[in-house]
Amino acid sequence: MANPQRKAAKEHFWREHLAAWRRSGLSVRAYCHRHALAQPTFYLWRRNLEQRPGTSTPNQPATQPTAANPPFIPVRLVGPTPNQPVLELVLRGGRIIRVPNGFAPDALRQLITLAEQLPC
């Protein structure tokens, strides 16, 4: 008979890895390589956990939103005026990035990545 504590620990381990993989933006292959995980095992756990309540598929929000995984991230578009940004992004933790017209997309990606990594 399986040890219930060990089973719960494994499930927690894989839930954490699946959440980290979704946040990482990496392919399954790259994420598994980086964390020394077996891809077939990763896929098995992903499939099994997605069939349980409170989990999500890679392209859908979690069925039970939490503070760490909100159901959506608010985005507010503002009209372009001389003194206002074209786009305002509200990141997790409440950080706000106001993007002026003509801001380079690559620079914006880098800025968002850096802002998301900063401690609150």
DSSP file (Angstrom, degrees, kcal/mol; ACC not computed):
  #  RESIDUE AA STRUCTURE BP1 BP2  ACC     N-H-->O    O-->H-N    N-H-->O    O-->H-N    TCO  KAPPA ALPHA  PHI   PSI    X-CA   Y-CA   Z-CA
    1    1 A M              0   0    0      0, 0.0     2,-0.1     0, 0.0     0, 0.0   0.000 360.0 360.0 360.0 137.5    0.0    0.0    0.0
    2    2 A A        -     0   0    0      1,-0.1     3,-0.0     2,-0.0     0, 0.0  -0.390 360.0-111.2 -72.4 144.7    1.3    3.4   -0.9
    3    3 A N     >  -     0   0    0      1,-0.2     4,-2.4    -2,-0.1     5,-0.2  -0.647  21.6-148.1 -74.4 118.7    2.4    5.8    1.8
    4    4 A P  H  > S+     0   0    0      0, 0.0     4,-2.3     0, 0.0     5,-0.2   0.848  96.6  52.2 -60.7 -34.6   -0.2    8.7    1.8
    5    5 A Q  H  > S+     0   0    0      2,-0.2     4,-2.3     1,-0.2     5,-0.1   0.903 110.4  47.5 -68.0 -39.8    2.4   11.3    2.9
    6    6 A R  H  > S+     0   0    0      2,-0.2     4,-2.5     1,-0.2    -1,-0.2   0.910 111.6  50.8 -66.9 -40.6    4.8   10.3    0.1
    7    7 A K  H  X S+     0   0    0     -4,-2.4     4,-2.4     1,-0.2    -2,-0.2   0.917 111.8  47.4 -62.0 -43.5    1.9   10.4   -2.4
    8    8 A A  H  X S+     0   0    0     -4,-2.3     4,-2.5     1,-0.2    -1,-0.2   0.884 111.1  51.8 -65.1 -38.7    1.0   13.9   -1.2
    9    9 A A  H  X S+     0   0    0     -4,-2.3     4,-2.6     2,-0.2    -2,-0.2   0.905 110.4  48.3 -65.6 -40.9    4.6   15.1   -1.3
   10   10 A K  H  X S+     0   0    0     -4,-2.5     4,-2.6     2,-0.2     5,-0.2   0.923 111.6  49.6 -64.0 -43.8    4.9   13.8   -4.9
   11   11 A E  H  X S+     0   0    0     -4,-2.4     4,-2.7     1,-0.2    -2,-0.2   0.927 112.0  47.9 -62.0 -43.5    1.7   15.6   -6.0
   12   12 A H  H  X S+     0   0    0     -4,-2.5     4,-2.6     2,-0.2    -1,-0.2   0.927 110.2  53.2 -61.0 -45.0    2.9   18.8   -4.3
   13   13 A F  H  X S+     0   0    0     -4,-2.6     4,-2.1     1,-0.2    -2,-0.2   0.927 113.7  41.8 -55.0 -48.5    6.3   18.5   -6.1
   14   14 A W  H  X S+     0   0    0     -4,-2.6     4,-2.8     2,-0.2    -1,-0.2   0.857 111.2  54.6 -73.9 -34.5    4.7   18.1   -9.5
   15   15 A R  H  X S+     0   0    0     -4,-2.7     4,-2.3    -5,-0.2    -1,-0.2   0.927 110.3  48.3 -61.2 -42.7    2.1   20.8   -8.9
   16   16 A E  H  X S+     0   0    0     -4,-2.6     4,-2.5     2,-0.2    -2,-0.2   0.919 113.0  47.2 -62.8 -44.1    4.9   23.2   -8.0
   17   17 A H  H  X S+     0   0    0     -4,-2.1     4,-2.7    -5,-0.2    -2,-0.2   0.902 111.3  50.7 -66.1 -40.2    6.9   22.2  -11.2
   18   18 A L  H  X S+     0   0    0     -4,-2.8     4,-2.3     2,-0.2    -1,-0.2   0.919 112.3  47.0 -63.8 -41.7    3.9   22.5  -13.4
   19   19 A A  H  X S+     0   0    0     -4,-2.3     4,-2.0    -5,-0.2    -2,-0.2   0.917 113.6  48.1 -64.4 -42.7    3.2   26.0  -12.0
   20   20 A A  H  X S+     0   0    0     -4,-2.5     4,-1.8     1,-0.2    -2,-0.2   0.887 110.4  52.3 -65.4 -38.8    6.8   27.0  -12.5
   21   21 A W  H  X>S+     0   0    0     -4,-2.7     4,-1.1     2,-0.2     5,-0.5   0.926 108.7  50.2 -62.8 -44.5    6.9   25.6  -16.0
   22   22 A R  H  <5S+     0   0    0     -4,-2.3     3,-0.3     1,-0.2    -2,-0.2   0.897 113.9  45.0 -61.8 -40.2    3.7   27.7  -16.9
   23   23 A R  H  <5S+     0   0    0     -4,-2.0    -1,-0.2     1,-0.2    -2,-0.2   0.804 105.4  64.3 -71.4 -28.2    5.3   30.8  -15.5
   24   24 A S  H  <5S-     0   0    0     -4,-1.8    -1,-0.2    -5,-0.2    -2,-0.2   0.800  89.1-141.9 -70.1 -30.0    8.7   30.1  -17.2
   25   25 A G  T  <5 +     0   0    0     -4,-1.1     2,-0.1    -3,-0.3    -3,-0.1   0.517  56.8 133.3  77.5   3.8    7.5   30.4  -20.8
   26   26 A L      < -     0   0    0     -5,-0.5    -1,-0.3     1,-0.1     2,-0.1  -0.442  63.1-105.1 -83.0 158.5    9.8   27.5  -21.7
   27   27 A S     >  -     0   0    0     -2,-0.1     4,-2.7     1,-0.1     5,-0.2  -0.388  35.1-108.9 -70.9 162.3    8.9   24.4  -23.7
   28   28 A V  H  > S+     0   0    0      1,-0.2     4,-2.9     2,-0.2     5,-0.3   0.924 120.8  52.6 -58.7 -43.4    8.4   21.2  -21.8
   29   29 A R  H  > S+     0   0    0      1,-0.2     4,-2.3     2,-0.2    -1,-0.2   0.936 111.9  43.5 -58.9 -48.4   11.6   19.9  -23.2
   30   30 A A  H  > S+     0   0    0      2,-0.2     4,-2.6     1,-0.2    -1,-0.2   0.908 115.1  49.1 -65.9 -42.0   13.7   22.9  -22.1
   31   31 A Y  H  X S+     0   0    0     -4,-2.7     4,-1.9     2,-0.2    -2,-0.2   0.941 112.5  47.5 -63.9 -46.3   12.1   23.1  -18.7
   32   32 A C  H  <>S+     0   0    0     -4,-2.9     5,-2.6    -5,-0.2     4,-0.5   0.900 112.8  49.4 -62.2 -40.5   12.6   19.3  -18.1
   33   33 A H  H ><5S+     0   0    0     -4,-2.3     3,-1.0    -5,-0.3    -1,-0.2   0.938 110.7  49.7 -63.0 -46.1   16.2   19.6  -19.2
   34   34 A R  H 3<5S+     0   0    0     -4,-2.6    -1,-0.2     1,-0.2    -2,-0.2   0.833 120.4  36.0 -62.1 -33.9   16.9   22.6  -17.0
   35   35 A H  T 3<5S-     0   0    0     -4,-1.9    -1,-0.2    -5,-0.2    -2,-0.2   0.241 109.3-117.1-107.8  12.3   15.4   20.9  -13.9
   36   36 A A  T < 5 +     0   0    0     -3,-1.0     2,-0.3    -4,-0.5    -3,-0.2   0.907  62.8 149.7  53.4  48.4   16.6   17.3  -14.7
   37   37 A L      < -     0   0    0     -5,-2.6     2,-0.5    -6,-0.1    -1,-0.2  -0.857  52.4-113.6-109.9 146.7   13.1   15.9  -15.0
   38   38 A A     >  -     0   0    0     -2,-0.3     4,-2.4     1,-0.1     3,-0.2  -0.676  20.7-143.0 -78.4 125.8   12.0   13.1  -17.2
   39   39 A Q  H  > S+     0   0    0     -2,-0.5     4,-2.8     1,-0.2     5,-0.2   0.902  98.6  52.8 -58.7 -44.7    9.7   14.4  -20.0
   40   40 A P  H  > S+     0   0    0      0, 0.0     4,-2.1     0, 0.0    -1,-0.2   0.902 111.5  47.2 -59.9 -37.8    7.4   11.3  -20.0
   41   41 A T  H  > S+     0   0    0      2,-0.2     4,-2.5     1,-0.2     5,-0.2   0.901 110.5  52.7 -68.1 -40.2    7.0   11.6  -16.2
   42   42 A F  H  X S+     0   0    0     -4,-2.4     4,-2.6     1,-0.2    -1,-0.2   0.944 111.3  46.1 -58.1 -49.6    6.3   15.4  -16.6
   43   43 A Y  H  X S+     0   0    0     -4,-2.8     4,-2.5     1,-0.2    -1,-0.2   0.885 111.3  52.9 -62.7 -39.2    3.6   14.7  -19.2
   44   44 A L  H  X S+     0   0    0     -4,-2.1     4,-2.5    -5,-0.2    -1,-0.2   0.943 112.9  42.9 -61.4 -48.7    2.1   11.9  -17.1
   45   45 A W  H  X S+     0   0    0     -4,-2.5     4,-2.9     2,-0.2     5,-0.3   0.886 112.6  53.5 -66.6 -38.6    1.8   14.2  -14.0
   46   46 A R  H  X S+     0   0    0     -4,-2.6     4,-2.1    -5,-0.2    -2,-0.2   0.944 111.9  44.8 -61.0 -47.1    0.5   17.1  -16.1
   47   47 A R  H  X S+     0   0    0     -4,-2.5     4,-0.9     2,-0.2    -2,-0.2   0.933 116.0  46.6 -62.0 -46.8   -2.3   14.9  -17.6
   48   48 A N  H  < S+     0   0    0     -4,-2.5     3,-0.5     1,-0.2     4,-0.2   0.914 115.2  44.7 -64.2 -44.1   -3.2   13.4  -14.2
   49   49 A L  H >< S+     0   0    0     -4,-2.9     3,-1.2     1,-0.2    -1,-0.2   0.818 106.7  59.4 -73.4 -29.8   -3.2   16.7  -12.3
   50   50 A E  H 3< S+     0   0    0     -4,-2.1    -1,-0.2    -5,-0.3    -2,-0.2   0.746 100.4  57.8 -69.1 -21.4   -5.2   18.6  -15.0
   51   51 A Q  T 3< S+     0   0    0     -4,-0.9    -1,-0.3    -3,-0.5    -2,-0.2   0.541  95.9  81.1 -84.4  -6.6   -8.0   16.1  -14.6
   52   52 A R  S X  S-     0   0    0     -3,-1.2     3,-1.0    -4,-0.2    -3,-0.0  -0.675  92.8 -94.4 -98.0 154.0   -8.3   16.9  -10.9
   53   53 A P  T 3  S+     0   0    0      0, 0.0     3,-0.1     0, 0.0    -1,-0.1  -0.302 105.3  32.2 -63.3 149.0  -10.2   20.0   -9.6
   54   54 A G  T 3  S+     0   0    0      1,-0.3     2,-0.2    -4,-0.1    10,-0.1   0.554  98.2  99.9  84.8   8.3   -8.2   23.1   -8.9
   55   55 A T    <   -     0   0    0     -3,-1.0     8,-0.7    -5,-0.2    -1,-0.3  -0.711  56.1-144.3-119.4 174.3   -5.7   22.7  -11.7
   56   56 A S        -     0   0    0     -2,-0.2     6,-0.1     6,-0.2    -4,-0.1  -0.921  14.0-118.0-137.0 160.6   -5.4   24.1  -15.1
   57   57 A T    >   -     0   0    0     -2,-0.3     3,-1.6     4,-0.3   -10,-0.0  -0.529  46.8 -97.3 -87.5 165.5   -4.3   23.3  -18.6
   58   58 A P  T 3  S+     0   0    0      0, 0.0    -1,-0.1     0, 0.0    -2,-0.0   0.794 122.6  37.6 -57.6 -29.8   -1.4   25.2  -20.1
   59   59 A N  T 3  S+     0   0    0      2,-0.1    -3,-0.0     0, 0.0     0, 0.0   0.294 107.9  72.1-107.7  10.5   -3.7   27.6  -22.0
   60   60 A Q  S <  S-     0   0    0     -3,-1.6     3,-0.1     1,-0.0     2,-0.0  -0.925  81.9-109.2-124.9 150.2   -6.5   28.1  -19.4
   61   61 A P        -     0   0    0      0, 0.0    -4,-0.3     0, 0.0    -2,-0.1  -0.345  49.9 -84.9 -70.1 158.7   -6.6   29.9  -16.1
   62   62 A A        -     0   0    0      8,-0.2    -6,-0.2    -6,-0.1    -7,-0.1  -0.284  30.6-130.0 -60.1 148.2   -6.8   27.9  -12.9
   63   63 A T  S    S+     0   0    0     -8,-0.7    -1,-0.1     1,-0.3    -7,-0.1   0.742 103.8  41.6 -74.9 -21.9  -10.3   26.8  -11.9
   64   64 A Q  S    S-     0   0    0    -10,-0.1    -1,-0.3     6,-0.0     5,-0.1  -0.827  89.8-147.6-125.0  91.2   -9.7   28.2   -8.4
   65   65 A P        -     0   0    0      0, 0.0     2,-0.3     0, 0.0    -2,-0.0  -0.209  16.9-173.4 -60.8 147.3   -7.8   31.5   -8.6
   66   66 A T        -     0   0    0      3,-1.4     3,-0.2     1,-0.0    -4,-0.1  -0.791  42.6 -97.2-129.2 174.4   -5.4   32.4   -5.9
   67   67 A A  S    S+     0   0    0     -2,-0.3    -1,-0.0     1,-0.2     0, 0.0   0.866 127.4  46.6 -62.0 -35.0   -3.4   35.6   -5.1
   68   68 A A  S    S+     0   0    0      1,-0.3    -1,-0.2    24,-0.1    24,-0.1   0.717 123.5  34.1 -79.1 -20.9   -0.4   34.0   -6.8
   69   69 A N  S    S-     0   0    0     -3,-0.2    -3,-1.4    -5,-0.1    -1,-0.3  -0.653  82.1-169.8-134.6  76.2   -2.5   32.9   -9.8
   70   70 A P        -     0   0    0      0, 0.0    -8,-0.2     0, 0.0     3,-0.1  -0.230  33.1-117.6 -67.4 158.4   -5.2   35.5  -10.5
   71   71 A P  S    S-     0   0    0      0, 0.0     2,-0.3     0, 0.0    -7,-0.0   0.753  94.2  -2.6 -68.9 -22.1   -7.9   34.6  -13.0
   72   72 A F        -     0   0    0    -11,-0.0    -3,-0.0     2,-0.0     0, 0.0  -0.978  66.9-123.3-158.2 162.5   -6.8   37.5  -15.2
   73   73 A I        -     0   0    0     -2,-0.3    18,-0.1    -3,-0.1    19,-0.0  -0.966  38.0-119.5-112.8 119.6   -4.2   40.3  -15.2
   74   74 A P        -     0   0    0      0, 0.0    16,-1.1     0, 0.0     2,-0.4  -0.309  31.2-176.0 -63.2 135.7   -5.8   43.7  -15.5
   75   75 A V  E     -A   89   0A   0     14,-0.1     2,-0.5     2,-0.0    14,-0.2  -1.000   5.5-165.3-130.2 130.4   -4.8   45.7  -18.6
   76   76 A R  E     -A   88   0A   0     12,-1.6    12,-1.5    -2,-0.4     2,-0.4  -0.968   7.1-152.7-121.1 121.9   -6.0   49.3  -19.1
   77   77 A L  E     -A   87   0A   0     -2,-0.5     2,-0.4    10,-0.2    10,-0.2  -0.756  13.9-166.4 -90.1 135.6   -5.7   50.9  -22.5
   78   78 A V        -     0   0    0      8,-1.3     3,-0.0    -2,-0.4    -2,-0.0  -0.933  26.4-102.8-122.7 147.6   -5.5   54.7  -22.4
   79   79 A G        -     0   0    0     -2,-0.4     2,-0.6     1,-0.1     5,-0.1  -0.363  41.6-103.6 -67.7 144.0   -5.8   57.1  -25.3
   80   80 A P        +     0   0    0      0, 0.0    -1,-0.1     0, 0.0     6,-0.1  -0.570  54.1 155.7 -73.4 116.8   -2.6   58.5  -26.7
   81   81 A T  B >   -C   84   0B   0     -2,-0.6     3,-1.1     3,-0.5    -3,-0.0  -0.879  57.4 -97.6-129.9 165.6   -2.2   62.1  -25.6
   82   82 A P  T 3  S+     0   0    0      0, 0.0    -1,-0.0     0, 0.0     0, 0.0   0.830 121.6  32.1 -55.9 -34.7    1.0   64.1  -25.3
   83   83 A N  T 3  S+     0   0    0      2,-0.1     0, 0.0    -3,-0.0     0, 0.0   0.367 108.0  77.2-107.2   5.4    1.4   63.5  -21.6
   84   84 A Q  B <  S-C   81   0B   0     -3,-1.1    -3,-0.5    -5,-0.1     2,-0.1  -0.864  77.8-113.6-117.8 150.6   -0.1   60.0  -21.2
   85   85 A P        -     0   0    0      0, 0.0     3,-0.1     0, 0.0    -4,-0.1  -0.366  16.5-133.6 -73.1 159.8    1.2   56.5  -22.0
   86   86 A V  S    S+     0   0    0     13,-2.0    -8,-1.3     1,-0.2     2,-0.4   0.817  90.7  22.7 -79.5 -33.7   -0.4   54.5  -24.8
   87   87 A L  E     -AB  77  99A   0     12,-1.8    12,-3.7   -10,-0.2     2,-0.5  -0.996  62.8-162.2-138.9 138.4   -0.6   51.3  -22.6
   88   88 A E  E     -AB  76  98A   0    -12,-1.5   -12,-1.6    -2,-0.4     2,-0.5  -0.986  10.2-164.3-122.9 122.0   -0.5   50.8  -18.8
   89   89 A L  E     -AB  75  97A   0      8,-3.3     8,-2.9    -2,-0.5     2,-0.7  -0.905   6.7-157.7-107.3 129.6    0.3   47.3  -17.5
   90   90 A V  E     - B   0  96A   0    -16,-1.1     6,-0.2    -2,-0.5     2,-0.1  -0.930  20.3-161.6-106.3 112.9   -0.4   46.3  -13.9
   91   91 A L    >   -     0   0    0      4,-3.4     3,-1.9    -2,-0.7     4,-0.1  -0.360  33.7 -73.1 -89.5 168.6    1.9   43.5  -13.0
   92   92 A R  G >  S+     0   0    0      1,-0.3     3,-0.7     2,-0.2    -1,-0.2  -0.299 123.0  33.7 -55.0 144.3    1.6   41.0  -10.1
   93   93 A G  G 3  S-     0   0    0      1,-0.2    -1,-0.3    -3,-0.1    -2,-0.0   0.448 129.7 -81.0  84.0  -0.9    2.3   42.6   -6.9
   94   94 A G  G <  S+     0   0    0     -3,-1.9    -1,-0.2     1,-0.3    -2,-0.2   0.462  79.6 151.5  89.1   0.2    0.8   45.9   -8.1
   95   95 A R    <   -     0   0    0     -3,-0.7    -4,-3.4    -4,-0.1     2,-0.4  -0.411  31.5-150.7 -65.8 143.4    3.8   47.2  -10.1
   96   96 A I  E     -B   90   0A   0     -6,-0.2     2,-0.5    -2,-0.1    -6,-0.2  -0.961  11.6-166.9-120.9 133.0    2.6   49.5  -13.0
   97   97 A I  E     -B   89   0A   0     -8,-2.9    -8,-3.3    -2,-0.4     2,-0.6  -0.982   6.7-160.2-117.6 121.5    4.4   49.9  -16.3
   98   98 A R  E     -B   88   0A   0     -2,-0.5   -10,-0.2   -10,-0.2    -2,-0.0  -0.907  10.8-155.6-103.5 120.6    3.3   52.8  -18.4
   99   99 A V  E     -B   87   0A   0    -12,-3.7   -13,-2.0    -2,-0.6   -12,-1.8  -0.848   4.4-146.4-104.6 118.7    4.4   52.3  -22.0
  100  100 A P    >   -     0   0    0      0, 0.0     3,-1.6     0, 0.0     2,-0.1  -0.360  37.5 -81.6 -76.7 162.1    4.8   55.4  -24.3
  101  101 A N  T 3  S+     0   0    0      1,-0.2     0, 0.0    -2,-0.1     0, 0.0  -0.388 116.9  23.9 -60.6 135.5    4.0   55.3  -28.0
  102  102 A G  T 3  S+     0   0    0      1,-0.3    -1,-0.2    -3,-0.1     2,-0.2   0.479  79.7 153.1  87.7   2.5    6.9   53.8  -30.0
  103  103 A F    <   -     0   0    0     -3,-1.6    -1,-0.3     1,-0.1    -4,-0.0  -0.491  53.4-107.6 -67.5 132.4    8.4   51.8  -27.1
  104  104 A A     >  -     0   0    0     -2,-0.2     4,-2.2     1,-0.1     5,-0.2  -0.387  17.5-137.6 -66.4 131.1   10.3   48.9  -28.6
  105  105 A P  H  > S+     0   0    0      0, 0.0     4,-2.4     0, 0.0     5,-0.2   0.872 103.4  52.1 -57.2 -39.8    8.5   45.5  -28.0
  106  106 A D  H  > S+     0   0    0      1,-0.2     4,-2.1     2,-0.2     5,-0.2   0.905 109.7  48.8 -65.2 -40.1   11.8   43.7  -27.1
  107  107 A A  H  > S+     0   0    0      2,-0.2     4,-2.4     1,-0.2    -1,-0.2   0.884 110.2  52.0 -65.8 -37.6   12.7   46.3  -24.6
  108  108 A L  H  X S+     0   0    0     -4,-2.2     4,-2.7     2,-0.2     5,-0.2   0.917 107.9  51.5 -64.6 -43.1    9.1   46.0  -23.1
  109  109 A R  H  X S+     0   0    0     -4,-2.4     4,-2.4     1,-0.2    -2,-0.2   0.927 112.1  46.7 -57.6 -45.5    9.6   42.2  -22.8
  110  110 A Q  H  X S+     0   0    0     -4,-2.1     4,-2.5     1,-0.2    -1,-0.2   0.904 111.8  50.8 -64.7 -40.8   12.8   42.7  -21.0
  111  111 A L  H  X S+     0   0    0     -4,-2.4     4,-2.6     2,-0.2    -2,-0.2   0.917 111.4  47.4 -63.8 -44.2   11.3   45.3  -18.7
  112  112 A I  H  X S+     0   0    0     -4,-2.7     4,-2.5     2,-0.2    -2,-0.2   0.922 111.4  51.3 -63.4 -44.3    8.4   43.1  -17.8
  113  113 A T  H  X S+     0   0    0     -4,-2.4     4,-1.1    -5,-0.2    -2,-0.2   0.931 113.1  45.1 -58.7 -46.7   10.7   40.1  -17.1
  114  114 A L  H  X S+     0   0    0     -4,-2.5     4,-0.9     1,-0.2     3,-0.4   0.916 112.8  50.2 -64.3 -43.4   12.9   42.2  -14.8
  115  115 A A  H >< S+     0   0    0     -4,-2.6     3,-0.5     1,-0.2    -1,-0.2   0.879 108.5  52.6 -64.3 -37.8    9.9   43.7  -13.0
  116  116 A E  H 3< S+     0   0    0     -4,-2.5    -1,-0.2     1,-0.2    -2,-0.2   0.766 107.8  52.6 -69.0 -24.7    8.4   40.3  -12.4
  117  117 A Q  H 3< S+     0   0    0     -4,-1.1    -1,-0.2    -3,-0.4    -2,-0.2   0.672  87.1  99.3 -85.2 -17.4   11.6   39.1  -10.9
  118  118 A L  S << S-     0   0    0     -4,-0.9     2,-0.1    -3,-0.5    -3,-0.0  -0.449  81.5-111.4 -71.5 140.3   12.0   41.9   -8.4
  119  119 A P              0   0    0      0, 0.0    -1,-0.1     0, 0.0    -2,-0.1  -0.395 360.0 360.0 -68.2 150.6   10.9   41.1   -4.8
  120  120 A C              0   0    0     -2,-0.1    -2,-0.1   -25,-0.0   -27,-0.0   0.485 360.0 360.0 -69.2 360.0    7.7   43.0   -3.7
